[in-house]
């Protein structure tokens, strides 16, 4: 369970760092580039991808290239969502993005839809709509900020589908991560150059910390599955419910984020939806 808690903590700490980035005058595009450099080195040292047996199937280059492009792009979207909509909405949207690969499993891969999964999916969509709800009394910029969690939801859902396609190809996880992180680093550097963001010690240092949290989330989650091989649903539910609860507490208590009654109802629906999906 310590591995599971580590994965949850690392995931929420990524959002906390993104939330504090403007206050600490961190150039987020520079930090994201350094994050992938750190994750690339950590993957090489800890997962040792060069020891992976060559895959029997062909390399899934379309999915790998798409991941290399999407990861830094969606990271920027997540940073904007955390700033505009808050940690609570952004973290829940990220966790509910699992609904998209679930839908893909039904539509594209012919998986049978159980009543429990269908109920969980329906509640998850209701939860997402309730969480991003902004009343008409809110100023227009505040209402516009609701679009960012929806982009987080869509982006992370597509990334999850792409990772599943990579896994189905037979390419070893460590090798796939290393290739994706290299590609993401190239894209992140190009984005930073296009924005003419000058690297500075503060942004680079924050990026290294961000990379440790980002990679730590992956590593602890894998170790949790390895420690509990007969309880994948427990790891799945513990990870997603843990991030939702800890992210909500962090946003509400530490950063004073405000949620209306409809938003709070959406938070409760998200917890129920994830529980149903884990049971299904």
N, C-alpha and C positions, 0 to 999 in steps of 0.2 A: 504493500500500500504506500510505502514511502516513494517508490518510483512514480506512482500515480499522482501523489501530491506534488512531486517535483514537476511533472508534466503540466499540471494545472497551474502551479505557481509561475512557471516560466511563461506560459501562454498569457496570463494576466499581466505579468511584468512587462511584456512587450507592449501591451496597450498603455500601461502606465508611462513608459518611457516616451511613447508617441504623444501622449497627452502633455507631458512636460516639455517636449521639444521646443515649442514656440517660446515658452517662458525662459528656457535656458539658452535661447538664440542658437539652436542647432539647425543646420541646413539639412533637412530631412532626406533630400536626394543623395547628398554626400554620405550621410549615415547609412542609408540603405545599401549603397555600393560597398562600403566598408563591412557592413553586416554580411554580405555574401562572400566577401574575401575571408572573413573569419569563419563562416560556416563551411567554406570549401576546405580550409586548413584543418578544422575540427573533424570533418568527414574523413580526410586523408589519414589523420593520426588515430582516430578512435574506431572507425569502421573498416579501415584498410581495404579500400575497394579493389586495389590491384591484386588481392588474393582471391577475388571472386572468380569462380569458374566461368569460362566464356559461355554465354548463353547459346542455347541450341537454336533459338529463333532469331530472325533478323532484328536488328536494332530498330525500335519504333521512333525513327527520327521525326516524323511529323508531330507526335505527342511531346517528345523531348524539346523540340524547338518552340512549340506553343507554350510549354511550361517555362522555358527560359525567358520568353517574352512577357508572359502573364504575371509571373511571380513578382518582379519589381514594380510592375504597373499597379497590381492590386495592392501591394504594400503602400504605395503612395495614396491609393484610394482609402485604405484602412486608416492611414494617418489623418487624412482629411475628415473621415467619418468620426474618428475619435475626437477631433478638435471641434467639429460642427455639431455632432449629435450626441457625443459622450461615450464613455467606456461601456455603460450598461447596454445601450442599444447596439453598439458596434460588436461587442463580444457575443451577444445573443444572436445577432444576424449571422455572424461567422459560424456559430455552432449550428444554427438552423439550416445552413447551406448544405448540410448532409441530405436534405430533402431532394436536391437536384440529382445527385448520384442514385438515390433511391428510385426516383422517377425514371432515370436512365436504365436502371436494372430491370424495371418492369417493361419499358417500351423497347429498348434496344437489345437487351440480353435475355429477354423471355423469362425472367424470374416471376414466380407466382406471387401475387399480392395477397397476403393474409389480411383478415379483418382488422387485426391489431395494428399492422403497419399502415393500412389505409386510414384508420382512425388517428394514428400518430401523425401521419402526413397532413391530414386535414387540420388537426389542431395546431400543427406547426405553422401552417400558412396563416391561420387566424392569429396566432401569436405574433408572427412577423408584422402583419398589418396593424395589430393593436399597439405594438411597440413603437412603430414609426408614426403613429397617429399624432397629428398636431392640430388642435382645434382652430377654428377660423379666427378666434380671438387673438391668436398668436401673430406676431409680426411676420411679414412675408419672408424675410431672410431666415427666420426660425423654421417656418414651414418648408422652405426650400431645402433646409438641412436634412430633412427626412429622406431625401433621395440617396444620400451617401450610404446608409446602412443597407438599402436595397441593392446598391452596386456591390457592396461587400458580400451580401448574400449570393448574388449571381456569380461574382468573380471566384469566390472560394468554392462554390459548387462546381463550376467548370474545371477548376484546378483539381478537385477531388476526382472528377471523372477521368481526367487525363492521367492522373497517377494510377488509377485502377487499370487503365489501358496499358500503361507501362508495365505494371505488375503482371498483367495477363500475358505479356510478351515473353516472359521468362528471364528478363534482364534482372540481375541481382540488385537488391535495394541499394547497397552502398555505392555500386557503380552508377546506378541511375541518379542518385542524389548528387554524386560528384559531377557528373556531366551537366545536370540541371543547374547546379550552383555556379559552374563555370559560365554557362550561357547567360544566367541571370546577372552575373557580375558584369559581363560585357554590355548587356542591355542597360544596366543601372549606370555604368560609367558613361555611356552614350547619352542617356537622359540628363545626367548631371552636367555633361559638357554642353548639351543643347540649351540648358538653363543658365549656363555660364556661372555655375556655382563654384566658388573657389574653396578647395579643401582647407580646413583649419583644424587645429588640435582638438577643439571641443567637439566638433561634428564627427571627426574620425574616431575619437575615443568613445563617443556615444554609440557609433556604429559597431565598434568591436563588442561593447556590452550587449547591444541589440543582437548581434550575431550569436553570442553565447547563449542568450535566452532563447533565441529562435531555434538553434541547434539542440539546446537542452530540452526543449519541448518535444522534439522528435525522438531524441535518444531515450528520455525517460519513458515516453509512451511505448516505444518498442520494448524496453526492458520490462515494463509492466505487463505487456502481452506475453513476454517470455517467462516471467515469474508466475503468471496465472494462465497457463495454456489451455486449461479446461473451462475457463470462465471469460470468454471474449466479450460477452454481453455486459459483464460486471465492469470490465475495463472501459468499454465503450460508454456505458452510462455514467461511470464515475468520472471519466474525463470531461464529457460534455456537461453534465450536471454541475460538476465542480467548477468549471470555468464560468458557467452562468451565475452560480451563487457567489463565488469569490469576486467575479467581475462586478456584479450588482452591489455587493458590500463596498468594494473599493470605490466605485463611482459615486454611490450615495453618501458614504460616510467620509471618505477622504477628500473628494472633490465637490461635494455638495450638489451633485446633479439632481435635477428635479424630474419626477415622473408623475403624470396625471393618473387618475383612477383607471382609465382605459389602458395606459401603458403598464401599470402594475398588474392589471388583469392579464395582459399579454405576457408578462414575465412569468406569472403562474402557469399560463397555458403552455409556455415553452418547456417548463419543467415536466409537466404532464406528458407533453408530446415526446420528449426525449426518452422518458421512462417507457412509454408504449412502444417506441421504436426499438428500444433495447430488448424488451420482452418479445417483440415480434421477430 
